Amino acid sequence: MKIRLEKVLLPLLMLCAMNANSQYLFGNPSCRDWKNISDTDKVTWLNAFLVPLNLTNVSRKKPREDKFSKLPSLDIVVKHVDLFCSSSHEDYASVGAIQFLDALTAE
């Protein structure tokens, strides 16, 4: 009896995909670690973390404009997460980043 690879591989890939989200794919630095990350690495991480979240937001809510994609740089986001982490040592950078995105995209 031949077992087709798709019948075995597809369910395994689906299980992996269910557990894959941006914080696991790109890491989720703690606020304690955030202060030791270079600004270049912060921008890289924020891009990797927030771009997919913003795309999901845009496709779900269909806002009049995509405010996140119109940001001239992510420097304002870095500052927001820096401030968040300076007062929330036990939290994660992702929380501050999501708070920024939520505030920016609120209508």
Secondary structure, DSSP 8 states (H G I E B T S, - for coil): ----HHHHHHHHHHHHHHH--HHHHH---BHHHHTTS-HHHHHHHHHHHHHHHHHHHHHHH--SS-TTTT-S-SHHHHHHHHHHHHH-TTSBHHHHHHHHHHHHH--
